[in-house]
Amino acid sequence: MLTTSININIDAELKDRAQSIFGALGLDMSTAISMLLRNAIYQHDLPAQISNREKSRHAAFGCLKGKIKVPDDFNEPLEDFMEYM
């Protein structure tokens, strides 16, 4: 695999904090950035959702309420499988 260098300018504190997190995961900065880029290619998108507002984790709860119907006899065995019971 042929490698190349990337030079970027970022805030020093951002770099230090990221290196600390990556180090705790056993990764160096180069490996972590390579993983990020590979993930972006795999997803054809940014690997992390970027937003200017904070999302609530509770917004997802109940999003399918009323959309999934469970029949009344759901817990009753199917006739096709009675011989196996």
N, C-alpha and C positions, 0 to 999 in steps of 0.2 A: 504494500500500500504506500503510495506516494503521499508525503505529508507536506503541508504548507503552514506558514505562520500568519497569524492574524494579530494586528496591533489595534487595540481599542483604548479609548480614554474614558475612565470611569472614576467616580468618587472613591477616594482611598478607603474611607470607612466602609463603603459598600463592598469593596473588594475584600477587605479584612474579615468582615462578617460572613461573607459568602465562603471564603476559604476556611473559616472556622467550622461552618456547617458541613462543607464538603469533606474536610479532614476527619470530622467525627464519623462520617460515613465511609471513610477509607478511600476517598477520592482526592486527586489533585485537581487544580483548576482546569487544566487542559482536558482531563478525562470528563469532568462534569460538563464543560461547555460542549465537548463532542457528543455527549449523551443528549444534551438539549437540542443540538442541531439535528442529530439522527431522529429524535422524537418529532421534531418539526417536519422533517421530510416524510416520516411514516404517517403522520396525521394530516399532512398537507395544510397545516395550520399552526398557530402558536401552541406550544405544549401547555401553556397556562392561560386561563381566561383573563383577559385584561379588561378592567372596568374602572370607571371613576366613581362608582358608588358601591358601598358595602352591601353584600347580599346576605339575607337571613337564611340560615340553614333550615329554619322551620317553614319556609315558604314551600318546600317540596312536599312536606307532609300533607296528605289529603288531596294531592293534586289529581288522583284518579278516583276520588270518592264519587260514587254514582255511575262510574263508567264501566265497572266490572260487575257483572251479575253472576252470583253463585246460585245454582238451582237448589231448591228445597231438599232434593234427594241426594245432594252432593256426597254425604257420608254413607249412603247406602251402597252396598257392593253391586257392581254391574253384573247382570245375568250372565254375560259371556265368561266371567271369571269365577262363577259360583263353584264350578267343579274343582278349582284349585284351592278352595278355602276349606 
